[in-house]
Amino acid sequence: MSSSMPMRKKYEMCKNFREKGVCKYGDRCLFAHGDHELTRRGSPIEETPKKTEEPTVPKEDTTMV
């Protein structure tokens, strides 16, 4: 997996990897290839921070009262 790709949460073991020991999808597989890749549901993992928008500055009221 390239360093620019965020780590994907994998909740289930790969059937092909579990039964045959190989998976043609390799690092691109959506399923875990061992306990080290398996994520428990509800457990915190490192995620890339979500991009936030810049806070908007309120415009000054230029109307005369």
C-alpha positions in Angstrom: 0.0 0.0 0.0 1.5 3.4 -0.9 2.3 5.8 1.9 -0.3 8.3 0.5 -3.1 5.9 1.0 -4.9 5.9 4.4 -4.9 2.7 6.3 -8.2 0.8 5.6 -10.1 -0.8 8.5 -10.3 -4.5 8.0 -12.9 -6.3 10.1 -12.9 -9.7 8.5 -10.3 -12.2 7.5 -9.8 -12.8 3.8 -11.4 -16.1 2.8 -8.8 -16.8 0.0 -5.8 -16.0 2.3 -7.3 -18.1 5.1 -8.1 -21.1 3.0 -5.3 -21.1 0.4 -2.6 -18.9 2.0 -2.6 -16.5 -1.0 -4.8 -13.7 -2.3 -4.5 -12.3 -5.8 -5.4 -8.8 -4.5 -2.5 -8.6 -2.1 -2.3 -5.2 -0.4 -5.3 -4.0 -2.3 -7.6 -6.6 -0.7 -10.4 -5.3 1.4 -10.0 -8.1 3.9 -7.3 -8.8 6.5 -4.4 -11.2 5.8 -3.6 -12.0 9.4 -4.4 -10.8 12.9 -2.0 -7.9 12.5 -4.3 -6.4 9.9 -7.5 -7.2 11.7 -9.4 -4.3 13.3 -11.9 -4.9 16.1 -15.1 -3.1 15.7 -15.3 0.0 17.9 -11.5 0.1 18.5 -9.7 3.3 17.9 -7.1 3.2 15.1 -4.8 5.8 13.6 -6.7 7.7 10.9 -5.6 10.4 8.7 -7.1 13.7 9.9 -10.0 14.9 7.9 -9.6 18.0 5.9 -11.4 20.9 7.6 -12.6 24.0 6.1 -11.0 27.4 7.0 -13.2 29.2 9.5 -15.1 32.0 7.8 -14.7 35.5 9.1 -18.0 37.3 9.5 -18.3 40.4 7.3 -18.6 43.7 9.0 -21.9 45.3 8.9 -21.4 48.5 6.9 -25.0 49.7 6.9 -25.7 52.8 8.9 -28.4 52.7 11.5 
